[in-house]
Amino acid sequence: MKIAKILPLTLPIMFGASANAVPANPRVLVAYYSLTGKTERVANAIADASGGQLYQIKVAKAYPDDTKARRDILEQEIEENYLPPLQATNINPENYDIIFLGSPVWANHISQPVKSFLAKYNLAGKRVIPFVTHSGGGRGQSFDDVAALCAGCVVDMDGWSNWGSGTGRKLNKWVQEQIKNME
Ligand SMILES: Cc1cc2nc3c(=O)[nH]c(=O)nc-3n(C[C@H](O)[C@H](O)[C@H](O)COP(=O)(O)O)c2cc1C
């Protein structure tokens, strides 16, 4: 009787802990959205350093090349918090254990396509490590956005943020540390 009473309380705690553990050889995905190539450059460096699978998040309807027309559309999407539909892909992010998730900073937040990505997939139980590029305003609310929009994820708030597309040794070291911390 005593055991029966205790079990319902202890089992979820035990299994809850193991369900969140990262396996010995974690499957790593480097998912990113990049409009002008800066975040892409950082994503490539993270994929090189981690050995992870690269995955470029693409919107179904490409934004126009014309800078003025594009800015108008982006401003409207941001203001309305519109989540643009994404292009179909063969890669299923739900099959990975660790997801480096990259975005440019838009109006102090993560970009709308990355919000679409987080709305589309169920990443509960995954380790999600944000990385962002910006043009001097810093990461803003971007890491908090990932934490708020990724239900049940373990979001690493020690993400990577840099002005433009700079990479280099520091980035390599950071990638290794993030993966090590999760093993
Ligand atoms: C719509 C829009 C909003 C932006 N808002 C910010 C911002 O709030 N702070 C900032 O530092 N940079 C901002 N930027 C600049 C980008 O974050 C920066 O250029 C980034 O490195 C671009 O990455 P990408 O080349 O991968 O698209 C904005 C750019 C766009 C297009």
The ligand as an SDF file (V2000), in Angstrom:
LIG
                    3D

 31 33  0  0  0  0  0  0  0  0999 V2000
   13.3190   44.1690  -40.5120 C   0  0  0  0  0  0  0  0  0  0  0  0
   14.6730   44.2780  -39.8630 C   0  0  0  0  0  0  0  0  0  0  0  0
   14.7480   44.6980  -38.5360 C   0  0  0  0  0  0  0  0  0  0  0  0
   15.9970   44.8020  -37.9160 C   0  0  0  0  0  0  0  0  0  0  0  0
   16.0580   45.1680  -36.5950 N   0  0  0  0  0  0  0  0  0  0  0  0
   17.2630   45.2220  -35.9680 C   0  0  0  0  0  0  0  0  0  0  0  0
   17.3430   45.5420  -34.5680 C   0  0  0  0  0  0  0  0  0  0  0  0
   16.3610   45.7370  -33.8740 O   0  0  0  0  0  0  0  0  0  0  0  0
   18.5870   45.6230  -34.0000 N   0  0  0  0  0  0  0  0  0  0  0  0
   19.7390   45.4160  -34.7220 C   0  0  0  0  0  0  0  0  0  0  0  0
   20.8170   45.5120  -34.1640 O   0  0  0  0  0  0  0  0  0  0  0  0
   19.6790   45.0670  -36.0500 N   0  0  0  0  0  0  0  0  0  0  0  0
   18.4830   44.9540  -36.6760 C   0  0  0  0  0  0  0  0  0  0  0  0
   18.4230   44.5930  -38.0010 N   0  0  0  0  0  0  0  0  0  0  0  0
   19.6740   44.2520  -38.7070 C   0  0  0  0  0  0  0  0  0  0  0  0
   19.9230   42.7360  -38.7430 C   0  0  0  0  0  0  0  0  0  0  0  0
   19.6510   42.1330  -37.4890 O   0  0  0  0  0  0  0  0  0  0  0  0
   21.3830   42.4140  -39.0800 C   0  0  0  0  0  0  0  0  0  0  0  0
   21.7640   43.0640  -40.2460 O   0  0  0  0  0  0  0  0  0  0  0  0
   21.5900   40.9100  -39.2020 C   0  0  0  0  0  0  0  0  0  0  0  0
   22.9590   40.6090  -39.0300 O   0  0  0  0  0  0  0  0  0  0  0  0
   21.1260   40.3900  -40.5580 C   0  0  0  0  0  0  0  0  0  0  0  0
   21.2570   39.0050  -40.5900 O   0  0  0  0  0  0  0  0  0  0  0  0
   21.0130   38.1780  -41.9480 P   0  0  0  0  0  0  0  0  0  0  0  0
   22.0570   38.6880  -42.9340 O   0  0  0  0  0  0  0  0  0  0  0  0
   21.2780   36.7700  -41.5740 O   0  0  0  0  0  0  0  0  0  0  0  0
   19.6320   38.4420  -42.4190 O   0  0  0  0  0  0  0  0  0  0  0  0
   17.1900   44.4930  -38.6430 C   0  0  0  0  0  0  0  0  0  0  0  0
   17.0880   44.0960  -39.9860 C   0  0  0  0  0  0  0  0  0  0  0  0
   15.8510   43.9800  -40.5850 C   0  0  0  0  0  0  0  0  0  0  0  0
   15.7560   43.5160  -42.0110 C   0  0  0  0  0  0  0  0  0  0  0  0
  1  2  1  0
  2  3  1  0
  2 30  2  0
  3  4  2  0
  4  5  1  0
  4 28  1  0
  5  6  2  0
  6  7  1  0
  6 13  1  0
  7  8  2  0
  7  9  1  0
  9 10  1  0
 10 11  2  0
 10 12  1  0
 12 13  2  0
 13 14  1  0
 14 15  1  0
 14 28  1  0
 15 16  1  0
 16 17  1  0
 16 18  1  0
 18 19  1  0
 18 20  1  0
 20 21  1  0
 20 22  1  0
 22 23  1  0
 23 24  1  0
 24 25  2  0
 24 26  1  0
 24 27  1  0
 28 29  2  0
 29 30  1  0
 30 31  1  0
M  END
$$$$
